[in-house]
Amino acid sequence: MAEQGEEDRDYREYRRLEDCEEDSPPGEEEEEQLLLHVTEGPTDSWHHIKDLDSFFTKIYQFHQRNGFACVLLSDVLELLQFLFVVTFSTFLLCCVDYDVLFATRPLNHSHVPERAKVTLPDAVLPAPQCARRLRSSGWLLFLLVLAGAVWLCRLVTALRRLVGYWEIRSFYIRALGIPAEELCNHSWQSVQARLLALQRRQPLCVPRRELTELDIHHRILRFRNYTVAMVNKSLLPVRFRLPLLGPVVFLTRGLQFNLELLLFRGPAALFQNTWSLRPQVKRAGARRALARGLARAAVLLGVANLALCPCVLGWRLLLAFFSYAEGLKRAPGSLGARRWSLYARHYLRHFNELGHELQARLGRGHAPATRYMDSFSSPLLAVLARHVGFFAGSVLAVLIVLTVYDEDVLTVQHILTAITLLGLVVTVARSFIPDEHAVWCPEQLLQRVLAHVHYLPEHWQGRAGRAETRAEMAQLFQYKAVFILEELLSPLVTPLILIFAFPPRALDIVDFFRNFTVEVAGVGDICSFAQLDVRHHGNPQWLSEGHTEAPPERQAEHGKTELSLMRFALSNPRWRPPPPARRFLGHLQAQVTRDAATAPAPRHLLPEGPLPASLLSEDSALAPEALVSSVLAAGGLVARDPRFGQPCSTASATASLLASLRTPLGTCAAPESPAEHQGPEDRPALSESRLRSLSRSALLAEVASAEMSLHAIYLHQLHQQQQQQPQGPQPAGAPKHPFVTTGSAARASQLREMPLGGWAEEEEEEEEEETMT
């Protein structure tokens, strides 16, 4: 009994969630609960697939990579690219006579007296001489042997991957009924719907009679959800404060690969397979020993990276040169373009958000983010750039005129180099000169960015024009040149992070996996944040007051639980959330309805005139951008319209547009008829001709994106208003967090008083069952 009590205490931090609807078949082992089993029939070749995570991930990647032909061609060309880089680099090192090529040594043409010019074949050494130079270089032979071993490993990996994708191709054709030539006509939502329908006909997952959209996302994004949660809780060592540079964020593809290898896939990983943690992680008594082992593995991995640093760095330099040198010559300003950093793709990612969904959302936010960053200009740099651009442009103009007058000028030594460098200087200088006709409003531009990316730090509110905000935004939206520089420095910096920065956080990371992991029957161990559980991870300051009982240390930061729940419900309209999530969504709809009642109708948010015509035209921005423009313009224009007695706030204007969409969160409307009762006047940013021009799947995606953009703005506005409200003194014995209400009776009373909005029509049996539980 004492040993059993000690074992119970060891597991006290690990939460096990059983599926209350479906019980596992009696007598099955835990490992067998995750098997894939398809009954006899047209899909009888898929029996007992052990790793459902890999299976669903391959189904998703097969769709995103556009079928087997594209996968095959991509893998073959990547192997050929590797061979080309190695072979061409070796040829340049050993088989070219640079003295002849640069004309530093005269070439003997006595055998051909009529030829005086040097050609490329003259600069290429004969094959025997090239082979002798190659054999005389021991380090080059070692690098070639190492490159050959790496290429063979990549070849074996590609062959195994192609065999797996060929089986997935058969699964698409025979089980899902999607021929290879029609795959591009099916969206992922369509493929996912066919998977759910197949589960009902021929069970894919044995312990669960019904497969849900959330189950599929859990398996595809199991490790990614952990990474997003650790970035949200600031656990990963990616933020540093350097003496001269200040706050710095460093997360590259190399560092991400090493962290995933250390935590999820390596021999010392916390996961023993793709779906379950090691038993030691689940015991509180083994946390320190496990943390020491994890720290030791990080140091060994860092040392291995340090040993391979010269090879990896040389490979990165070669790839960067072959990839960007031609583009830099053709368009020098391309390095001044901006892109979302890898850290931003984790910081801004929702829980259970697939890669193509994240890419589409950040793609919509690229233009407003660029305009926001361009709104900042340094007067000192502008003055300097004008004069530097004048000097460089003057010399460049003279050289261009001379080459036009006589093309023999191009034969002058280094003349092309001078023209290229002067063009680069002029392009860079022009990028620092602001447009004299542009008028920027940083606050509105930042709101446009927020509408698409959904997450911004709270201290940015009202400080959009500050240089500090712009510097922090630059960490999320970085220059392409900075991205290239970070990737080149990654082989040098990644070992230092693994050796010195990761070990002090090993214990916190182990505690995170134990405290924020739940076990779901038929799915395995998943990050508890990915459950979208407002009750256990909601933040009362993000409209979940009365719906959450989470202490501050278990709350997700920046409202990520609430926003992720809204996005998932909008992207998967057939998904039925659990009762706590359904009550929160109903409360949100009720709040939208109340705020919309205090605002004018959507058709009056913008007065008649050229501005609304330009915003709502079919040649303007997409629907989310037009809706955001309506919201941002409402605060200034409606206040000046004599038809309304009082101005409406941004939150009220957003609520009015949300109410006009008539698409409640998570409605179970069939995808075939998403908006059959909605007229064009109800959707201010979607005209009738635009509705006819869009396909049904594209319309669903556009409407869901528009509604999520408005919900992001609306929730941030409510959060800001709640932050500005003065909080009175708390009575003795009150909970530490000002919005947490303790006591089951008080929570039940609050939930009964909470309006349910569009979710009031759901069945009450699940709520009664949960209350009894």
N, C-alpha and C positions, 0 to 999 in steps of 0.2 A: 504493500500500500504506500509506503514512504517513497519507493522508487517511482511508482505511478504518479504520486503527487509532484515529485521533482520533475518528471517528464512533462506533466501538464504545465508546470511553471515555465519550462523551457519553451513551450509552444505558445505562451500566452500572448505574444505580440503578433503572431501570424494568424491572419483572419482567413477562415475557410468558409466560403459561400457555397452552399449546396443549391442546386437548381430546384426551386420549390415546385415547379410545374412538372418536371420530368425526373424520375428517379432512374438511377443506373440499374441495369438488369442484375439480378442477384447472381453472385458467384463470379462476376467478372473482375479481373485485376485492374488496377489503376491504369496500367499501360494499355490494356486492351480497350479501355473506354475511349481512346483517341483514334481507334482504327477506322478506316474508311471501308465500308462494305456496301456493295451494290448488288442487288438481288439478280437472279438469273434473268436474262433478257437480252436486248440489243446492246447492253453495256456490260456484258458478263466478263470482260477482260479486266475490269477494275475490281479487284478483290483485296481486301485487307491491306490497303495502303497505310502504312504505319504513321507517316509524317504528314498530317493534314495541313500543317502550316506551309510546308514546301509545296504541297499540291495546290492549295489555293493561291499561293504566291506565284507559282508558274502560270496558273490560269490568268491571273491579273497581268503579269508581265507579257504573256503571249498576246493578250489583247492590246496592250500599250505599245508593243513592238510590231504590231500590224501583221502578225501571222508568221508561219514557219519560213516562208521565202525570205522575208526581211531579216529574220533572226539568222538564217544560214548565211546570207550575203554579208551581214554585219560582222559575224564572227570570222568568216573567211578573210574579209578585208582587214580586220584588226590584226589577224595573224600575219597577213602580208605586209601591213604597215610596220609591224615590229621587225620583220625581216628586212624591210627596206631601210629603216632607220639604222639598223646595225650594219647592214652591208654598205650602204652609202657612206656612213661615217668612216668605216674601215677603208673604203676606197679613197676618200679624201685624205686620210692620214698616210696611207702607204703607197698609193698608186698615182699620185699627181706630183709632177716636177714643178714646184712653185717658182723656181728660178726662171724657167722657160715661160711659165704663164705670166709672170710679172715683168718679163723682159729684162731682168737683171743680169742675165747671162746670154750672150749671142748664140743663136742656133745655127749650126752648120748646115747650109743648103747647097753644098758643092755638088751633090749628086742630082739636085734639081735646080739648075741655075735660074730658071725663069720664075721661080716662086720666091717671094721676099717676105711675105706676111706669115705670122705665127698662127696656126690653127689649133683647135682644141686637141685633136689627136697628137699633135707634137708635144703637148704638155702631159700626156698620159704615158706612164712608164710601161715597158713591156711586162708581160705576165711573169716571166722568171725573176726579173728584178723586183717586181712587186711582192712575189712570194718570199724572196730572200729578206726584204725589209720587214715583212710580217713575222717571219720566223726569228728574226734577230731581236724582236721586242717581246720579252717575257710577260710584262704586265698586260700587253694588248692581247696575247694569247689567252691569258687567264680571264680577261674580261669577255673574250669571245666564247670561251667554254662556259662561263657563267651565264652569258646571254643565251647560249644554246640550251642549257638546262632549264632556264626560265621559259624559253619558247616551247620546249617539250611539255612542261607542266601546263602551260596555257593551252597547248594543243589537246592534251588529255582532258582538261577541264571543259574545253569547248565541245569535244566529242561527247562527253557525258551529258553536257547540257543539251546538245542537239538531240540525243536519244530521248531525254526527258521531254523535250518540246515536241518531238514527233508523237509521243504518246498523248500529250496534251492536244495536239492537232486532231488525233483520232477521237479524243473525248469531245472536242468541240463539234465534230461532224456527227458522231454516232449518238452521243448522249444529249448534247444541247441542241442539235439540229441546226448548226450554223456552218455552212460550207465555207471553204477557205476563201473563195472569191467574194463572199458576202460579208466577211468579217469587218471590213472597213465601214459597212453600213450600220453596224450595231454599236451603240454606246455601251459603256461599262454598266450603266444602270440596266440596260436590256440583258446583258450577260448575267448580271447578278440576279435578275428576276427569273431567268431560266434555271439558274442554280437552285433557287428557293423552290421553284416548281418541281424540279427533279427530286429534291429531298422529300417532297410530299408523295411523289409516285414511287420512287425507289430510294430508300433511306441512304444518304451518304454518311451521316453521323449516327451511329447506333444508339447512344444513350439518350438522344434527344429526338422526339418525334417531329419537331418542327425546327428548321434552321432559320435564323433571323439574320438581318443585315448586320447587326452588331456582332454576331458570332463570326461572320466572314471577315469583318474588319479587325476583330481581335486576333485572328490567326495571321492575317497578312501583316499587320502593324504591331505585333506583340512587342518586339524589341524597340521599334521606333517610338511607341508610346512611352516606354520607360525613359528613353533619351529625352523626349520632349518634356516629360515631367521633371527630370533632373535639371534640365535647363531652366524650367519654370521655378524650381526651388533653389536655383543657383548652387548646385552641388558639384557640377563638373568643373574642373580647373581650366576654364577658358577666359576668365576675366582677371586682369592683372593691373597693378598700378606701378609703372616704371618711373624712375627718378626724373628723367627729363621729358618723357612723352606723356606722363599722366595716365589716366585710365585707358587701357588697351584691351581689345577683345581679339583673341587669336584662336580660330577654329578652322582648320584646313581639312581637305579630304584625307591627307595622310594621318593627321591626328585623329580624325573620326574613325578611320579604319582600325587604328591601334586601340582606341577605346572600345570599339565593338568587339575586337578580338579578345581584349582583356576581360570584358564583362559578360559577353554572350557566347562567343564561339571558340575561344581558345581552350587549351587543356586545363587552365586554372580558372575558367569562367565560373560565374555564379550559377549558370544554368547547366544542368547535366544533360539536357537534350533541348530540342526546340520548344518544348511546351511545359517543362517543369523545372523548378529550382532544385538545387542540391538540398538534401535533408539538413545539412549543417546550417544553411542560411535561415531555416525556419526555427532554429533553436536559439533562444536568447543567450544561453550559456556558452555557445560556441562563437559568439560575435567577435571577440577579441582575437582568438586564434585564426578565425577566417580573415579578419582584417589584416593580420600580420602576413598571412599567406598571400593575400591580394596585393599588399604593398610590395612584398618580395617579388611577385610575378611582374609587377609594374616596373620595378628596377631592372630585372633581367630583360624584359622587353625593351626598355630604354637602352640598355647596353647593346642589345642586338641591333637596334636601330642606329646606334652610334657607330657600330662596326661596319654596317652597310651604308653609312652616310655618304662616302665618296661615290659609290656606284649609283645610288639613288639620285644624288645631286647631279651627277653627270648626265644621267638619263633625263632628269627633269629639264636640264639646260638644253639638251638636244631637242626634246619635244617642244619646248617653248620657242626655240629658234626656228624650227621647221614649221611651227603652227602660226607664229605671229610676225615673222620677219617680213613676209610678202605683204601682209595686211598693213603693217606699219609703213612700208614704202608707198603703198597705194593710197592709204587713208591714215595719215598720222594722227588725226583726231579721234580715231577709234579707241585709243587707250584712255581718252578722257570721258568715254561713255561710262555710265554707271550700271551696276547690277546688284541684285540682292545678295548679300553675303551668306555664307553657309550658316553662320550663327543666326542670322535673321530667319533663315528657313526653319530653324528649330524654335526660335523665340516666337515667331508669328504663326506657327503651325498649331492647328486645333488637334485635340485628341481625336483619334480615329479618322484623320483626314488623309486620303490617299494622295499619292504623289502628283497625279495629273490634276486633281482638284486644287492642291496647293499651288501648282504652277500656273493654273488659269487665274487664280485669285491674285497672286503676286504680279502676274502679267498685266492685269487690269490696273493694278496700283503703280505700275512702272512710270506711266506718263505723269500722273499727278505728283509722284515723288520726285521725278526729275524737275518739274516746274518749281516745286518747293525748294529743292537744293539750288536751283538757278536763281532763286529770288534773293540769295545772299551774295553780296559783292563787297570786296575790300577796296575802298577808294585809293589807298596807297598802291595796292597791286594793280588797279586799273590804270593809274597814271604811269607806273613803271611799264606795264604791258603795252600801252600805246606807243611809247617811245622805243622800246625794244622792237616791237613789231614794225615801226617805221624804218629803223636802221636795217633790220634784216630784210624787210620787204624791198628796200631800195637796192641793196646789193643783189637780191634775187631777181629783181626786174632787169637790171643791167645784164646779168648772166643769161637770162632768157632771151633778151633782145640780141645778144651776141650770137647765141646758138641759132636763132632764126636767120640772122644775116649770113652766117657761115657755119655750116654744121661741123667743120673741122675743129671748131672750138671744143667739141665734145672729146676730142682725142687728147686734150691737155690733161696732164696728170691730176687726179683728184677733183676734176671739175664736176663730175656727176655726184661725188660725195658732198661737195659744197652745196650743190643745188638741193640735194635731199635734206641735208641738215638745216639749211636756211628755211626750206618749206616747213620742216617740223617746228622750228622756232616760231615762225609766223603763225602756224596753227595753234600752238600752245598759248602764244600771247593773245590771240583773239579770244580764246576761251575765258580769259580773265577780264575781258572788256564787256560790261553789261550792255544790254539793249537799251538805248536811250528812250525808246518809245514804249517800253514795257512798264506796266504798273502792277505791282504785286501786293497781295494781302496775305501775309504768312499764316494767319489764323485760319482763313478759309481754305488755303492750300493744304494745311495740315489736316483739316477736317476731311478734305477729299481723300487724302492718303488713308486716314482712319477708316473711311467707308469701305475700303477694299482690303486693307491688311488686318483690320479688326482689333489690333492691340497697339497701344502706345503707352509709354510710362505716364503715370498720373501727374508727375511734376512738370510735364510738358504743357499742361493746360494753362492757357494765358501767357505762355512764355515761348510762343512759336517763333518770335522774332529774335530771340536771344542766340548769341553765338554758342553758348553751352548746348542748347537744344540741337543746333545744327551739327555740332561736333558729335553728339550722341547719335543723331540720325545718320551721320556718315559711317558709323560703325555697322549699321544695318544696311545702308545703301551706299556701297563703296565704289570707288573708281575701278575700272577694269585693270588699270595698271597696278593698283594696290592688291587686287586679287592675284595677279600674276606674280607680284613680288612675294606675297605671303606663301604661295605655293612653292616658289623657289627656295624660300627660307625654311619651309616645313621640315626637310630632312635634318636641318641643324637645330631647330627649336623643339621639335617633337620629342627627341630623346631627353632634353632638359626638363620638359614638362613631366614626362613619365618618371624620371628619376627623382626630381625634387618637389614638384607640385602635387603629384597624385598621391603619394604615400600618406601625407597628413590628412587627406580626406577619405582614406580607405574605410575607416570605421564608420563615418557618416554615410558612406555609400552602402555599406553592408546593412546598416540600420534602416536605410531607405528601402532597400529591397525586402527586408523582413516586415517593416511596418506598413508598406504601401503595396503589398501583394495580396491578392485574393485568389482562391481556387474555385473555379466554376466547373461544374460537372459537364463532361463532354468537351470542354475547351482547354482546361489546364490552368496554370498559374499565369495571371495577367496583372498588369498594373491597375491598382484600384481606381486611379484617376480615369482610366479608360472606360470604366463602368458608367461614366457620366452621372455619377450618383451625387445629386445636389444635397441630399440629406447628410452624407458623410464627408463631402469635400466642397460644399458650397460656401460662398462668402456672403455674410449678411449684408455687406455694403454694396452688393451687386444684385439687389432685388430679391434675394433669397431669404430675407428675414422671416422667421417663422417656419421656414421650410428646411432649415439645416440645424443640426446639432453638433457640428464639427468645431472643435477647439481651434484657436488660431494656427497652431502648428500643423494641423491637418487640412487647412484650407488652401485651395489653389490660388496662386497669385494672379492679379490682373483680371479677375473674373473669367479665368479660362474654363472652369467647369461649366458655368452658365452659357458662355458663348459657344463652347463646343457642343453642348446639348442642343442649342438652337440651330446651329449649322447642320448637325447630323439629322435632326428632325426635318429640316427643310430639304436637305438633299435626298432623304429617303422617306417620301411621304407615306409609304405603306407600313413603315416601322411603327410598332406599338410600344411606346415607352412604358417602363414600370410605373406603378402608381405615384411614387414621390416625384418623379420627373414629370409625370402628366399633370400633377397638381401645380408644380412650378410653372409649367407652360400655360396652364389655364390662368394662373394668377397674372402672368405677364400679359396675356391677351386682355384680361379684364382691365389692367392698368392702361394698356393702349387705348381701349375703348373709352375710359374715363378722360384721358388726356385729349383724345381726338374730339370729344364733345365740346371742349373749350376752344378749339381752333376752327378756322373757316374751312369750307369744303375744299378738297384738293384742286378743283378746277379754278378756285379763286386764290390759290396761293401765289400765283404769278399773275399780275394784271395783263391785259391785252397790250401787245406791243411787240417790238422787234426782239426783245430779250427772250420771252417764252417761245417765240417762233424759232429762234436759233437753237434754243435748248432742246426743243421737242421735235426738231426736224429729223428726217430719216438719215441725213448725211452727217449728223452730229455724232456725239459720243454714244456709247452703248447705254442701255437703259439704266444701269446703276449710276453712271456718271450724270445722266440727265436728272435722275431723281435726287441725287445729292445736290446738284445745282439748284433744284427747286427748294430744297430744305434750306440751303445757305442763303438763297435770295429772299426767302420768306421773311426772315427776321428784319430785313431792312425795307423791303418793298411793301409788305402788308401794313407796316406801321404808318406808312405815308398814304395809304389808300383811304379815301374818305368813306368808303363803304363799310369799314370796320371801326368800331368804337375803340378797341384796344389792341395793341400789338400782340402777336402770338410768339411764344418762345420757340427756340429750335426744337425742343423736345415735343411741344404740342404740334408743330408743323410736321415733324417726323411721324408722330402718332397718327395724324390725319392721313398722311400718305399710306402708312401701314394699314390703316383701317380700310382705305379705298382698294387695296389689293385684293381683299376678300380671300386670302389664302392663309387660314389659321395654321399655326405651327403643327406640323406632324399630321395633317389631315390625311384620311385614308382614301382620298379620291383616287380613282384609277388614273394611271398615267396617260391612258388613251384620250381622256377628255379633261385636261387640266384646267381649262378656263372657259368652258362652254357658256357659262352664264355671265361672263364678265365682258362688258362692252368697252369700246375704246375710251369712252369718257371716264371709266373707272380706273384706267391705267394711264396716268398723265405722260409717261415716258414711252409708251408703246402705242403707236398709231395703228389704225386698222390695216393699212397696207403693209406695215411692218409685221403685224401678226400673221397676215396671209403669207408673207415671204419666208417666215421661219418654219422649220420643221417642228414637229411636236417635241422631240427630245431637246432640240436647241431652245425652244420656247420655255420648256421646263427649267433648263439650266439658267437661262437668262432671268426668268422671273424669280427663281430661287436666289440667284446672286443679288438681284436688286433688293429683294426682301431682307436678305441677310445683311446687306450694306446698311439698310435703314435700321435694322435691329441693333447693329453695332453702334451706330451713332446714337440711337435712342437710349441704349443701356448705359453708354458712357455719359450721356447728358444726365440721366437719373443718378448715376454714381457721383457725378460732380455736384449736383444739387444736394445730395445726401451728405457729402463731405463738407459742404458749406453751412449746413444747418448746425446751430450751436447745440452741444450736448450738455444736458443738465447733470448735476451730481447724482451718482448712483447710490441707492440705499445699501446699507450694510448687508453683506451676504450675497450681493448681486454677482453674476458671473463676470469673469475678467473682461471678456469681450462685450462691448456695449450693446451688441445686437443679438446676442445669444440668449435664448430663453430656455431655462432648464425646467425639468419636470414633465413627465409624460402627460399629465392632465392638462397643463398649460399648453403643451404642443398640440394636443388633440383639440383643445378649444380654438386655438389659432387656426388650425387647418380646417375646422368646421366653418369658421367665419370667413375663410378665404374664398373669393369668387373663383369659379372654375372656368369661366369663359367658354371657349370652344370645346373644352374637354369635359364639360358637364354631362354630355350625352354618353360617356363611356360607362361600362358596367361598374356597379358598385360592389360586386362580390369580391373583387380583388382587394379593394380598399378595406372591406370588413375583415377579410382573411388576414391582411397585413396588420390591422389594428389588434386582432386577437393574438397574432404572433408576437 
